[in-house]
Amino acid sequence: MTKRKPQAIARNKQANNEINKKAIIWTSAIVVVIIVAMSLLIILDKS
């Protein structure tokens, strides 16, 4: 009869979204670092 259970489910969904955002941020940061490192290696190799 209480409507607190759907609120708990909504809170869990918000926590999952935050975890997904952190994973996306970490993955994109790693990809950016790899791209920068590869471009630096290519630039330094040409000279």
N, C-alpha and C positions, 0 to 999 in steps of 0.2 A: 504494500500500500504506500510505502514511502517512495519518494522519487529521488532518493540519494544514490541509488545504484547507477542510473544513467550519468549522473554527474561524475562519479568515480571513473566510469568508462571514458568520459570526455577528458578527464585529467590524464588518464593513461595515454590517450591519443596525442595530447599536447606534449607529453614527455617523449613519445616516440618521434614526433616531428622535430623536436629539439635535437635528438640524437642524430636524426637523418641530416639536419642542417650542419651539425658538427662534422659528420662524415664527408659531406659535400665540400665543406670548407677545407678540410685536411687534404682531400684528394685533389682539389683544384690547386692548392698551394704546392703540393708535390709535383704536379704536372708543370706548373709555372717554373719551379726550380729546375726541373729537368730540361725544359725548353731553353731557359737562360744559359744553363751549363753547356748544352749542345751548341747553341749559337756562339758562345764564347770560344769553344773549342774550334768551331769552323772558322771563325774570324782569325784566331791566332794561328791556325794551320796555314792559311793563305799567305800570311806575311812572313 
